[in-house]
Amino acid sequence: MTTHVLGDTGVLTGRSLRHILRSPDTIITTAVTPVALMLLFVFVLGGAITTGYDGSYVDYMLPGILLITIASGVAYTSYRLFLDLQGGIFERFQSMPIARSSVLWAHVLTSLAANLVSVVIVTGVALILGFRSGASVGAWLAVAGILILFTLALTWIAVIAGLSAKSIDGASGFSYPLIFLPFISSAFVPTDSMPGPVAWFAENQPVTSIVDTIRALFAQQPVGTDIWVALAWLVGILVVAYLAAVALYRRKLS
């Protein structure tokens, strides 16, 4: 049974990846906004921002930019899932001897692959702008693991949006709050520079702990308890979103 599910997922993932390869502008478009934000903050606003951080401002802001990159990219998963639903492809798959879960996992794995490529592109631009890190291989792997968890968590939220949307705009519009969330966190400025209620929200929302963990890993600094808070948020969101998406998918097929 497991082999059957893996095989079906592999075939359907290949189908989704071919769609991406035929329209690489999807990945390019996803990377454009984060790159534009980096240019804006580094060359226009960065000189007026005091962070108390030892490194350059691009070093400080890159973790938040990477999260915005992923938040932008998962919208395409919701969009493609909505189109599959409207095109009747799910009904055709249902009539075939394939594992039902493989349909959703194909979209999720495609999102993971596409977003990782976008993250690599944005990181490459950051290096051109002056980003530097002496992090060890282990630290880079830890950053990659956190970004993968973040992508999976947001992608399953995108699956929920794609399955429940009534229009194309609704399918992709869910991502706007996710893109905006890093701006009310420690991604661009320290939270202690914000007004009281805003600072409280920024300090206690998931993005801040994730950003602080990635920043500490890049800077070879102790991560403290931030990494455990970040992992708790990511795993919790992932589990809840996965269960909700699967339940909604089953109702759609019933």
DRENRO-478375 format. One record per residue (C-alpha): x, y, z; residue number from 1. Coordinates in Angstrom, 3 decimals, padded with zeros to 6 digits. Example, Ala and Ser with C-alpha at 12.3 -4.5 7.8 and 13.67 -1.06 7.14 Angstrom:
<nodes>
<u=012.300; v=-004.500; w=007.800; seq=1>
<u=013.670; v=-001.060; w=007.140; seq=2>
</nodes>
This chain:
<nodes>
<u=000.000; v=000.000; w=000.000; seq=1>
<u=002.837; v=002.402; w=000.938; seq=2>
<u=004.627; v=001.685; w=-002.342; seq=3>
<u=001.363; v=002.296; w=-004.189; seq=4>
<u=000.933; v=005.716; w=-002.514; seq=5>
<u=004.558; v=006.716; w=-003.126; seq=6>
<u=004.388; v=005.670; w=-006.765; seq=7>
<u=001.153; v=007.569; w=-007.404; seq=8>
<u=002.504; v=010.628; w=-005.597; seq=9>
<u=005.675; v=010.497; w=-007.685; seq=10>
<u=003.750; v=010.350; w=-010.966; seq=11>
<u=001.413; v=013.207; w=-010.032; seq=12>
<u=004.291; v=015.290; w=-008.657; seq=13>
<u=006.061; v=014.849; w=-011.991; seq=14>
<u=002.916; v=016.145; w=-013.717; seq=15>
<u=002.828; v=019.245; w=-011.510; seq=16>
<u=006.548; v=019.882; w=-011.902; seq=17>
<u=006.204; v=019.769; w=-015.676; seq=18>
<u=003.643; v=022.552; w=-015.423; seq=19>
<u=006.196; v=024.605; w=-013.474; seq=20>
<u=008.948; v=023.902; w=-015.991; seq=21>
<u=006.680; v=024.980; w=-018.838; seq=22>
<u=006.010; v=028.293; w=-017.088; seq=23>
<u=009.188; v=029.233; w=-015.179; seq=24>
<u=007.787; v=032.741; w=-014.832; seq=25>
<u=005.956; v=031.348; w=-011.793; seq=26>
<u=009.229; v=031.038; w=-009.887; seq=27>
<u=010.613; v=034.285; w=-011.311; seq=28>
<u=007.482; v=036.194; w=-010.311; seq=29>
<u=007.673; v=034.736; w=-006.807; seq=30>
<u=011.260; v=035.962; w=-006.433; seq=31>
<u=010.644; v=039.451; w=-007.872; seq=32>
<u=008.785; v=040.910; w=-004.868; seq=33>
<u=011.308; v=039.761; w=-002.227; seq=34>
<u=014.215; v=040.987; w=-004.358; seq=35>
<u=012.483; v=044.360; w=-004.823; seq=36>
<u=011.951; v=044.581; w=-001.058; seq=37>
<u=015.632; v=043.845; w=-000.444; seq=38>
<u=016.675; v=046.584; w=-002.836; seq=39>
<u=014.229; v=049.015; w=-001.209; seq=40>
<u=015.314; v=048.323; w=002.352; seq=41>
<u=019.050; v=048.042; w=001.667; seq=42>
<u=019.479; v=051.068; w=-000.604; seq=43>
<u=016.600; v=053.351; w=000.452; seq=44>
<u=015.425; v=052.622; w=003.993; seq=45>
<u=018.259; v=050.618; w=005.505; seq=46>
<u=020.457; v=053.624; w=006.287; seq=47>
<u=017.727; v=055.143; w=008.462; seq=48>
<u=017.045; v=051.963; w=010.460; seq=49>
<u=018.933; v=051.228; w=013.671; seq=50>
<u=018.882; v=047.569; w=014.665; seq=51>
<u=021.790; v=047.255; w=017.102; seq=52>
<u=022.928; v=044.288; w=015.008; seq=53>
<u=026.662; v=043.756; w=014.494; seq=54>
<u=026.396; v=042.718; w=010.851; seq=55>
<u=025.113; v=044.591; w=007.805; seq=56>
<u=021.433; v=045.366; w=007.371; seq=57>
<u=021.073; v=042.820; w=004.562; seq=58>
<u=022.304; v=040.174; w=007.031; seq=59>
<u=019.662; v=041.324; w=009.504; seq=60>
<u=016.738; v=041.358; w=007.097; seq=61>
<u=017.431; v=038.274; w=004.949; seq=62>
<u=015.590; v=035.776; w=007.217; seq=63>
<u=012.393; v=037.816; w=006.937; seq=64>
<u=012.805; v=038.167; w=003.180; seq=65>
<u=013.118; v=034.392; w=002.843; seq=66>
<u=009.844; v=033.904; w=004.716; seq=67>
<u=008.129; v=036.478; w=002.474; seq=68>
<u=009.458; v=034.585; w=-000.556; seq=69>
<u=007.808; v=031.384; w=000.644; seq=70>
<u=004.578; v=033.120; w=001.657; seq=71>
<u=004.371; v=034.567; w=-001.870; seq=72>
<u=005.121; v=031.242; w=-003.538; seq=73>
<u=002.523; v=029.095; w=-001.786; seq=74>
<u=-000.246; v=031.157; w=-003.381; seq=75>
<u=000.453; v=029.314; w=-006.637; seq=76>
<u=-000.359; v=026.007; w=-004.949; seq=77>
<u=-003.787; v=027.269; w=-003.983; seq=78>
<u=-004.273; v=028.680; w=-007.484; seq=79>
<u=-003.295; v=025.424; w=-009.251; seq=80>
<u=-005.384; v=023.329; w=-006.879; seq=81>
<u=-008.416; v=025.523; w=-007.548; seq=82>
<u=-007.928; v=025.156; w=-011.318; seq=83>
<u=-007.717; v=021.367; w=-010.987; seq=84>
<u=-010.970; v=021.357; w=-009.030; seq=85>
<u=-012.735; v=023.569; w=-011.550; seq=86>
<u=-011.378; v=021.548; w=-014.479; seq=87>
<u=-012.794; v=018.300; w=-013.129; seq=88>
<u=-009.406; v=016.612; w=-012.875; seq=89>
<u=-010.156; v=015.471; w=-009.327; seq=90>
<u=-013.213; v=013.562; w=-010.495; seq=91>
<u=-011.131; v=011.847; w=-013.177; seq=92>
<u=-008.467; v=010.915; w=-010.651; seq=93>
<u=-011.179; v=009.572; w=-008.355; seq=94>
<u=-012.317; v=007.170; w=-011.062; seq=95>
<u=-008.782; v=005.811; w=-011.451; seq=96>
<u=-007.074; v=003.235; w=-009.190; seq=97>
<u=-004.754; v=005.741; w=-007.499; seq=98>
<u=-004.301; v=006.729; w=-003.864; seq=99>
<u=-006.495; v=009.720; w=-003.072; seq=100>
<u=-003.915; v=011.338; w=-000.809; seq=101>
<u=-001.361; v=011.383; w=-003.634; seq=102>
<u=-003.298; v=014.176; w=-005.377; seq=103>
<u=-002.770; v=016.595; w=-002.495; seq=104>
<u=000.780; v=015.474; w=-001.755; seq=105>
<u=001.745; v=016.075; w=-005.394; seq=106>
<u=000.738; v=019.727; w=-005.062; seq=107>
<u=002.513; v=020.019; w=-001.712; seq=108>
<u=005.791; v=018.517; w=-002.969; seq=109>
<u=005.669; v=020.684; w=-006.091; seq=110>
<u=005.245; v=023.738; w=-003.866; seq=111>
<u=008.216; v=022.639; w=-001.774; seq=112>
<u=010.450; v=022.230; w=-004.829; seq=113>
<u=009.396; v=025.510; w=-006.458; seq=114>
<u=009.748; v=027.524; w=-003.269; seq=115>
<u=013.189; v=026.118; w=-002.515; seq=116>
<u=014.327; v=027.251; w=-005.962; seq=117>
<u=012.908; v=030.734; w=-005.255; seq=118>
<u=014.713; v=030.799; w=-001.897; seq=119>
<u=018.002; v=029.913; w=-003.596; seq=120>
<u=017.491; v=032.722; w=-006.143; seq=121>
<u=016.738; v=035.284; w=-003.423; seq=122>
<u=019.716; v=034.120; w=-001.345; seq=123>
<u=021.924; v=034.493; w=-004.411; seq=124>
<u=020.763; v=038.093; w=-004.881; seq=125>
<u=021.396; v=038.737; w=-001.171; seq=126>
<u=024.978; v=037.536; w=-001.628; seq=127>
<u=025.404; v=040.023; w=-004.466; seq=128>
<u=024.057; v=042.774; w=-002.176; seq=129>
<u=026.615; v=041.920; w=000.503; seq=130>
<u=025.110; v=039.152; w=002.629; seq=131>
<u=027.797; v=037.119; w=004.342; seq=132>
<u=027.651; v=034.274; w=006.835; seq=133>
<u=030.295; v=032.164; w=008.508; seq=134>
<u=027.690; v=029.596; w=009.532; seq=135>
<u=028.730; v=025.967; w=009.606; seq=136>
<u=027.280; v=023.279; w=007.381; seq=137>
<u=025.164; v=022.134; w=010.315; seq=138>
<u=023.761; v=025.626; w=010.792; seq=139>
<u=022.913; v=025.905; w=007.082; seq=140>
<u=021.176; v=022.525; w=007.243; seq=141>
<u=019.220; v=023.712; w=010.291; seq=142>
<u=018.137; v=026.831; w=008.370; seq=143>
<u=017.111; v=024.652; w=005.425; seq=144>
<u=015.107; v=022.402; w=007.744; seq=145>
<u=013.274; v=025.367; w=009.278; seq=146>
<u=012.469; v=026.788; w=005.838; seq=147>
<u=011.210; v=023.401; w=004.660; seq=148>
<u=008.932; v=023.128; w=007.702; seq=149>
<u=007.724; v=026.681; w=007.101; seq=150>
<u=006.995; v=025.877; w=003.452; seq=151>
<u=005.090; v=022.708; w=004.320; seq=152>
<u=003.023; v=024.470; w=006.986; seq=153>
<u=002.043; v=027.327; w=004.671; seq=154>
<u=001.456; v=024.998; w=001.732; seq=155>
<u=-001.111; v=022.974; w=003.662; seq=156>
<u=-002.837; v=026.258; w=004.515; seq=157>
<u=-002.759; v=026.984; w=000.771; seq=158>
<u=-004.375; v=023.599; w=000.127; seq=159>
<u=-007.244; v=024.572; w=002.440; seq=160>
<u=-007.649; v=027.855; w=000.560; seq=161>
<u=-007.562; v=026.121; w=-002.823; seq=162>
<u=-010.161; v=023.546; w=-001.818; seq=163>
<u=-012.554; v=026.065; w=-000.270; seq=164>
<u=-012.168; v=029.053; w=-002.634; seq=165>
<u=-015.073; v=030.174; w=-004.816; seq=166>
<u=-012.948; v=032.125; w=-007.299; seq=167>
<u=-009.380; v=032.385; w=-008.586; seq=168>
<u=-008.883; v=035.635; w=-006.681; seq=169>
<u=-010.076; v=033.984; w=-003.505; seq=170>
<u=-007.738; v=031.043; w=-004.044; seq=171>
<u=-004.626; v=033.217; w=-004.113; seq=172>
<u=-005.786; v=036.122; w=-001.943; seq=173>
<u=-005.297; v=034.190; w=001.292; seq=174>
<u=-001.530; v=034.721; w=001.007; seq=175>
<u=-001.623; v=038.499; w=001.517; seq=176>
<u=-001.906; v=038.334; w=005.328; seq=177>
<u=000.927; v=035.775; w=005.359; seq=178>
<u=003.146; v=038.081; w=003.287; seq=179>
<u=002.304; v=041.033; w=005.557; seq=180>
<u=002.966; v=039.157; w=008.833; seq=181>
<u=006.802; v=039.476; w=008.713; seq=182>
<u=006.449; v=043.267; w=008.665; seq=183>
<u=004.945; v=043.098; w=012.170; seq=184>
<u=007.801; v=041.060; w=013.587; seq=185>
<u=011.532; v=041.350; w=014.213; seq=186>
<u=012.220; v=040.780; w=010.505; seq=187>
<u=013.059; v=044.403; w=009.650; seq=188>
<u=013.333; v=046.249; w=012.967; seq=189>
<u=013.717; v=045.171; w=016.613; seq=190>
<u=010.371; v=044.658; w=018.312; seq=191>
<u=011.329; v=046.915; w=021.225; seq=192>
<u=011.176; v=049.891; w=018.833; seq=193>
<u=007.436; v=049.334; w=018.290; seq=194>
<u=004.510; v=050.757; w=020.334; seq=195>
<u=003.374; v=048.582; w=023.253; seq=196>
<u=000.447; v=046.577; w=021.773; seq=197>
<u=002.212; v=046.176; w=018.425; seq=198>
<u=005.425; v=045.066; w=020.155; seq=199>
<u=003.476; v=042.493; w=022.195; seq=200>
<u=001.907; v=041.051; w=019.048; seq=201>
<u=005.228; v=041.057; w=017.194; seq=202>
<u=007.030; v=039.270; w=020.018; seq=203>
<u=004.369; v=036.580; w=020.374; seq=204>
<u=003.563; v=035.736; w=016.766; seq=205>
<u=005.344; v=032.804; w=015.042; seq=206>
<u=007.389; v=034.781; w=012.499; seq=207>
<u=009.538; v=036.517; w=015.137; seq=208>
<u=010.833; v=033.313; w=016.706; seq=209>
<u=011.507; v=031.826; w=013.257; seq=210>
<u=013.340; v=034.941; w=012.039; seq=211>
<u=015.372; v=035.239; w=015.243; seq=212>
<u=016.396; v=031.582; w=015.018; seq=213>
<u=017.530; v=031.816; w=011.393; seq=214>
<u=019.359; v=035.089; w=012.064; seq=215>
<u=021.213; v=033.558; w=015.028; seq=216>
<u=022.185; v=030.496; w=012.968; seq=217>
<u=023.554; v=032.680; w=010.175; seq=218>
<u=025.477; v=034.825; w=012.674; seq=219>
<u=026.882; v=031.828; w=014.610; seq=220>
<u=025.159; v=033.011; w=017.780; seq=221>
<u=023.295; v=030.949; w=020.420; seq=222>
<u=019.688; v=030.374; w=019.363; seq=223>
<u=018.430; v=030.013; w=022.928; seq=224>
<u=014.797; v=029.066; w=023.339; seq=225>
<u=013.779; v=030.719; w=020.056; seq=226>
<u=014.373; v=027.545; w=018.077; seq=227>
<u=012.032; v=025.514; w=020.305; seq=228>
<u=009.329; v=028.182; w=020.108; seq=229>
<u=009.764; v=028.304; w=016.329; seq=230>
<u=009.568; v=024.525; w=015.980; seq=231>
<u=006.494; v=024.377; w=018.228; seq=232>
<u=004.735; v=026.956; w=016.049; seq=233>
<u=005.745; v=025.275; w=012.797; seq=234>
<u=004.846; v=021.737; w=013.820; seq=235>
<u=001.573; v=022.890; w=015.405; seq=236>
<u=000.493; v=024.852; w=012.320; seq=237>
<u=001.572; v=022.006; w=010.029; seq=238>
<u=-000.402; v=019.355; w=011.908; seq=239>
<u=-003.564; v=021.466; w=012.232; seq=240>
<u=-003.457; v=022.612; w=008.595; seq=241>
<u=-002.793; v=019.070; w=007.345; seq=242>
<u=-005.696; v=017.574; w=009.296; seq=243>
<u=-008.046; v=020.372; w=008.217; seq=244>
<u=-006.992; v=020.043; w=004.560; seq=245>
<u=-007.455; v=016.268; w=004.526; seq=246>
<u=-010.889; v=016.549; w=006.178; seq=247>
<u=-011.974; v=019.196; w=003.654; seq=248>
<u=-010.631; v=017.110; w=000.767; seq=249>
<u=-012.612; v=014.075; w=001.900; seq=250>
<u=-015.796; v=016.150; w=002.078; seq=251>
<u=-015.147; v=017.423; w=-001.435; seq=252>
<u=-014.855; v=013.880; w=-002.758; seq=253>
<u=-017.806; v=012.442; w=-000.853; seq=254>
</nodes>
